[in-house]
């Protein structure tokens, strides 16, 4: 959903998720890889996150954007776990996309 909100079309979204799921992240930039590795570690074992992980993000993104990566990763993991716990289905459509134009009233 967030990738669609960020402006990726269906083909780009499919391509990106396929590359992410493959585990071969070499086609991504070093900054993207740093963010993915952080998010993966946060997901698998948050207690393992240490100062070195945060410093790696700061080296790639600067302090403020590194905080964005930490915050969004934590928020998304939390929301996924809440949705899984309550078995809440994902939306099928991008709820942030503007609705299609209403057809004109033929009157």
C-alpha positions as CSV (number, residue, x, y, z in Angstrom):
1,X,0.0,0.0,0.0
2,X,2.7,2.5,0.9
3,X,4.6,1.8,-2.3
4,X,1.4,2.6,-4.3
5,X,0.9,5.7,-2.2
6,X,4.5,6.7,-3.1
7,X,3.5,6.7,-6.7
8,X,4.6,3.3,-8.0
9,X,2.3,1.9,-10.7
10,X,1.2,-1.7,-10.8
11,X,4.1,-2.9,-12.9
12,X,6.7,-1.1,-10.8
13,X,5.1,-2.4,-7.6
14,X,5.2,-5.9,-8.9
15,X,8.8,-5.6,-10.0
16,X,9.9,-4.0,-6.7
17,X,8.1,-6.6,-4.5
18,X,9.6,-9.5,-6.6
19,X,13.1,-8.1,-6.2
20,X,12.6,-7.6,-2.5
21,X,11.2,-11.1,-2.0
22,X,14.0,-12.7,-4.0
23,X,16.5,-11.9,-1.2
24,X,19.0,-10.5,-3.9
25,X,18.9,-6.8,-3.1
26,X,22.0,-6.0,-5.2
27,X,19.9,-4.1,-7.7
28,X,18.9,-1.6,-5.0
29,X,21.0,1.4,-4.0
30,X,23.3,1.1,-1.0
31,X,20.9,3.4,0.9
32,X,17.9,1.2,0.1
33,X,19.8,-1.9,1.1
34,X,20.7,-0.3,4.4
35,X,17.0,0.5,5.1
36,X,15.9,-3.0,4.0
37,X,18.5,-4.7,6.2
38,X,17.5,-2.5,9.2
39,X,13.8,-3.3,8.6
40,X,14.5,-7.0,8.3
41,X,16.5,-7.1,11.5
42,X,13.8,-5.1,13.3
43,X,11.2,-7.6,12.1
44,X,13.2,-10.8,13.0
45,X,14.6,-9.8,16.3
46,X,14.2,-6.1,17.5
47,X,16.4,-6.7,20.5
48,X,19.4,-7.1,18.2
49,X,19.1,-3.5,16.9
50,X,22.0,-1.6,18.3
51,X,23.9,1.7,17.9
52,X,25.8,0.4,14.9
53,X,22.5,-0.3,13.0
54,X,21.3,3.2,13.6
55,X,24.7,4.7,12.7
56,X,24.6,2.8,9.4
57,X,21.2,4.5,8.7
58,X,22.6,7.9,9.6
59,X,25.6,7.4,7.3
60,X,23.2,6.8,4.4
61,X,20.3,9.1,5.2
62,X,21.4,11.7,7.7
63,X,20.0,12.0,11.2
64,X,16.4,13.1,10.4
65,X,15.8,10.7,7.5
66,X,17.4,7.8,9.5
67,X,14.8,8.6,12.2
68,X,12.1,8.3,9.4
69,X,13.4,4.9,8.5
70,X,13.3,3.7,12.2
71,X,9.9,5.2,12.8
72,X,8.2,3.9,9.6
73,X,9.8,0.5,10.0
74,X,8.6,0.2,13.6
75,X,5.1,1.5,12.7
76,X,4.6,-0.8,9.7
77,X,5.8,-3.9,11.7
78,X,3.4,-2.9,14.5
79,X,0.5,-2.4,12.2
80,X,1.2,-5.7,10.4
81,X,1.2,-7.6,13.7
82,X,-2.0,-5.9,14.9
83,X,-3.7,-6.7,11.6
84,X,-2.5,-10.3,11.8
85,X,-3.6,-10.7,15.4
86,X,-7.1,-9.5,14.6
87,X,-7.1,-11.1,11.1
88,X,-7.9,-7.8,9.5
89,X,-7.7,-8.1,5.7
90,X,-5.7,-5.6,3.7
91,X,-7.5,-3.2,1.5
92,X,-7.7,-4.3,-2.1
93,X,-7.4,-0.8,-3.5
94,X,-5.2,2.2,-2.7
95,X,-7.5,4.0,-0.2
96,X,-5.4,7.2,-0.7
97,X,-6.0,7.3,-4.5
98,X,-8.6,9.9,-5.5
99,X,-11.8,8.3,-6.6
100,X,-12.5,8.2,-10.4
101,X,-14.4,11.1,-11.8
102,X,-18.1,10.9,-11.3
103,X,-20.0,10.4,-14.6
104,X,-22.0,13.5,-15.5
105,X,-25.7,13.5,-14.8
106,X,-27.4,13.1,-18.2
107,X,-30.3,15.4,-17.2
